[in-house]
Amino acid sequence: MDLLNESFFKPKARVVARELIGKIISCNDVSGVITETEAYEDDEASHAFKRTERSALMHDSYGRFYIYFIYGNHYCMNITTNEKGPGAVLIRGLKPLNGIELMKRRRKCGDVGNLLNGPGKICQAFGIDKRLNGSMINDKIKVLDNNIKFRIERSSRIGIKKAVDLKWRFFTRD
């Protein structure tokens, strides 16, 4: 398996979000296959819609992890995109590969089917928090290409109230 390089993340978020399906994320002794993503660019549902100190990373970089705290109890992991303009891809779902017992302990969850089916669950299972915000891909969090293709579907993004017409959620049922 090859590490994805920074240039993989140069295109718009909606392109990268689709291309990330089937890739592998590895960090803190666990790994999983990406099964669900969402793209955010400069649309109204995006943190980058208005430039703030928090969203500057989405404007000024690609190939960096954008980790933020939400709803007072969950971290979310994104990877910045778009060489020209703001963007990031939210990692929404993974299929566990390695370190499943460690993920279960971190999440206090015995159900593998419920282990990584949400962005907050992923960060908890992988031991990811805001300390990794701004880090480069493949520094502490690795992103690898396993060269397996999946049938990819798309829909509207989940849990947003604005820009709901954009079908920038990508997932596989495989």
C-alpha positions as CSV (number, residue, x, y, z in Angstrom):
1,M,0.0,0.0,0.0
2,D,1.2,3.5,-0.9
3,L,0.8,6.6,1.2
4,L,-1.2,9.3,-0.5
5,N,0.9,12.4,-1.1
6,E,-0.1,15.9,-0.5
7,S,-1.0,16.6,-4.2
8,F,-3.8,14.1,-3.9
9,F,-5.7,16.7,-1.9
10,K,-5.2,19.6,-4.4
11,P,-8.5,19.2,-6.2
12,K,-11.9,20.5,-5.0
13,A,-13.3,18.8,-1.9
14,R,-16.2,17.2,-3.8
15,V,-13.6,15.4,-6.1
16,V,-11.4,14.3,-3.2
17,A,-14.3,13.1,-1.1
18,R,-15.3,10.7,-3.8
19,E,-11.7,9.5,-4.4
20,L,-11.1,8.9,-0.7
21,I,-13.7,6.1,-0.6
22,G,-11.8,2.8,-0.2
23,K,-8.6,4.5,1.1
24,I,-7.2,3.5,4.5
25,I,-6.7,5.7,7.5
26,S,-4.2,4.5,10.2
27,C,-3.3,6.2,13.5
28,N,-2.5,5.3,17.1
29,D,-2.3,1.5,16.4
30,V,-5.7,1.2,14.6
31,S,-6.8,1.4,11.0
32,G,-9.9,1.4,8.8
33,V,-11.2,1.7,5.3
34,I,-13.0,4.9,4.4
35,T,-16.6,4.1,3.6
36,E,-18.3,7.5,3.9
37,T,-17.2,11.1,3.3
38,E,-18.7,14.6,2.9
39,A,-17.3,17.5,1.0
40,Y,-17.3,21.1,2.3
41,E,-16.1,24.0,0.2
42,D,-17.3,27.6,0.4
43,D,-21.0,26.7,0.6
44,E,-23.3,27.9,3.5
45,A,-23.0,24.6,5.4
46,S,-19.2,24.9,5.5
47,H,-17.1,26.3,8.3
48,A,-15.2,28.0,5.4
49,F,-18.2,30.0,4.3
50,K,-17.0,32.8,6.5
51,R,-13.3,33.0,7.2
52,T,-12.5,32.7,10.9
53,E,-9.5,31.7,12.9
54,R,-10.9,28.2,13.1
55,S,-11.7,27.9,9.4
56,A,-8.4,29.5,8.2
57,L,-6.9,26.1,7.7
58,M,-9.6,25.3,5.1
59,H,-8.7,28.4,3.2
60,D,-4.9,28.2,3.4
61,S,-3.9,24.6,3.0
62,Y,-4.5,21.2,1.5
63,G,-3.4,17.9,2.8
64,R,-3.7,18.9,6.5
65,F,-6.0,17.5,9.1
66,Y,-8.7,19.9,10.3
67,I,-9.9,18.5,13.7
68,Y,-12.6,20.4,15.6
69,F,-14.8,19.8,18.6
70,I,-18.6,19.8,18.1
71,Y,-21.7,19.6,20.2
72,G,-19.6,19.8,23.3
73,N,-18.5,16.2,23.3
74,H,-17.2,14.9,19.8
75,Y,-14.2,15.5,17.7
76,C,-14.5,15.5,13.9
77,M,-11.7,14.7,11.5
78,N,-11.4,16.4,8.1
79,I,-8.7,16.7,5.5
80,T,-8.2,20.0,3.8
81,T,-8.4,20.2,0.1
82,N,-8.6,22.8,-2.8
83,E,-5.4,24.3,-3.9
84,K,-7.4,27.4,-5.0
85,G,-10.2,28.1,-2.5
86,P,-11.4,26.7,0.7
87,G,-12.3,23.0,1.2
88,A,-12.2,20.0,3.4
89,V,-13.5,16.4,3.5
90,L,-15.2,15.1,6.6
91,I,-14.5,11.5,7.3
92,R,-17.9,10.1,8.3
93,G,-17.5,6.4,8.2
94,L,-14.9,3.6,8.3
95,K,-14.8,-0.1,8.2
96,P,-12.4,-1.4,10.9
97,L,-9.3,-3.2,9.8
98,N,-6.6,-3.4,12.5
99,G,-6.7,-2.8,16.2
100,I,-10.4,-3.6,16.6
101,E,-10.1,-4.6,20.3
102,L,-8.3,-1.3,21.0
103,M,-11.1,0.6,19.2
104,K,-13.7,-1.2,21.3
105,R,-12.0,-0.3,24.5
106,R,-11.6,3.4,23.5
107,R,-15.2,3.6,22.6
108,K,-16.5,1.3,25.3
109,C,-18.5,-0.5,22.6
110,G,-18.6,-4.2,21.8
111,D,-20.6,-3.9,18.5
112,V,-18.2,-3.8,15.6
113,G,-21.1,-2.6,13.3
114,N,-21.5,0.5,15.5
115,L,-17.8,1.1,16.1
116,L,-16.9,3.6,13.3
117,N,-20.2,4.7,11.8
118,G,-20.0,8.4,12.6
119,P,-17.3,11.1,12.7
120,G,-17.3,11.4,16.5
121,K,-17.1,7.6,16.9
122,I,-14.1,7.5,14.5
123,C,-12.1,10.1,16.5
124,Q,-12.9,8.4,19.8
125,A,-11.9,4.9,18.4
126,F,-8.7,6.3,16.8
127,G,-7.7,8.4,19.8
128,I,-7.8,11.6,17.7
129,D,-8.4,15.0,19.3
130,K,-7.6,18.7,18.6
131,R,-3.9,18.2,19.3
132,L,-3.7,16.8,15.8
133,N,-5.4,19.8,14.2
134,G,-3.2,21.3,11.4
135,S,-0.9,18.2,11.2
136,M,0.2,17.1,7.7
137,I,-1.2,13.9,6.2
138,N,1.1,11.0,6.9
139,D,2.8,12.7,9.9
140,K,0.8,11.2,12.8
141,I,-2.3,10.1,10.8
142,K,-1.5,8.1,7.7
143,V,-3.7,7.9,4.5
144,L,-3.0,5.0,2.3
145,D,-4.2,3.7,-1.1
146,N,-5.0,0.0,-1.1
147,N,-5.9,0.1,-4.8
148,I,-9.3,-1.4,-4.3
149,K,-12.3,0.2,-6.0
150,F,-15.8,0.3,-4.6
151,R,-19.2,1.2,-6.1
152,I,-19.8,4.7,-4.8
153,E,-23.1,6.3,-4.2
154,R,-23.9,9.9,-3.3
155,S,-26.6,11.9,-1.5
156,S,-27.2,15.1,0.4
157,R,-25.0,15.7,3.4
158,I,-26.3,14.7,6.8
159,G,-27.1,17.0,9.8
160,I,-27.0,20.3,8.0
161,K,-29.7,22.9,7.4
162,K,-28.1,25.0,4.7
163,A,-27.0,24.0,1.2
164,V,-29.0,20.8,1.5
165,D,-29.4,20.5,-2.3
166,L,-25.7,19.7,-2.7
167,K,-25.1,16.0,-3.1
168,W,-21.6,16.0,-1.6
169,R,-21.9,12.9,0.6
170,F,-20.2,9.9,-0.8
171,F,-20.5,6.3,0.5
172,T,-20.3,2.7,-0.4
173,R,-22.6,-0.2,0.7
174,D,-19.9,-2.8,-0.1
